[in-house]
């Protein structure tokens, strides 16, 4: 992956992580981190991880749309 794309992805992931951290209590954050780790197993289904994946896709699509306009 080209360096500029990796930097954009890193920036978006940092933005999402900060938004999540700002809105969750410590306990909810620990639970969310656990769900994200467990969801790396393809046999494990997590609604939380699925919603985070959808948000990541939305952010990427929005970023790509903005890049296309520039």
HUMOWO-V592086 format. One record per backbone hydrogen bond with DSSP energy under -0.5 kcal/mol. NH is the residue of the N-H (numbers start at 1). CO is the residue of the C=O. E is the energy in kcal/mol with one decimal. If there is no record, write none. Layout:
NH,CO,E  NH,CO,E
This chain:
6,2,-2.2  7,3,-2.3  8,4,-2.0  9,5,-2.6  10,6,-2.5  11,7,-2.4  12,8,-2.6  13,9,-2.5  14,10,-2.2  15,11,-2.3  16,12,-2.5  17,13,-2.5  18,14,-2.3  19,15,-2.1  20,16,-2.6  21,17,-2.7  22,18,-2.0  23,19,-0.8  23,20,-1.0  24,20,-1.2  29,25,-2.6  30,26,-2.4  31,27,-2.3  32,28,-2.5  33,29,-2.5  34,30,-2.3  35,31,-2.6  36,32,-2.4  37,33,-2.2  38,34,-2.8  39,35,-2.1  40,37,-1.3  41,38,-1.9  42,40,-0.6  44,41,-2.1  50,46,-2.3  51,47,-2.4  52,48,-2.2  53,49,-2.3  54,50,-2.2  55,51,-2.0  56,52,-2.4  57,53,-2.5  58,54,-2.4  59,55,-2.5  60,56,-2.6  61,57,-2.6  62,58,-2.4  63,59,-2.3  64,60,-2.7  65,61,-2.2  66,62,-2.1  67,63,-2.3  68,64,-1.9  69,65,-1.3  70,66,-1.2
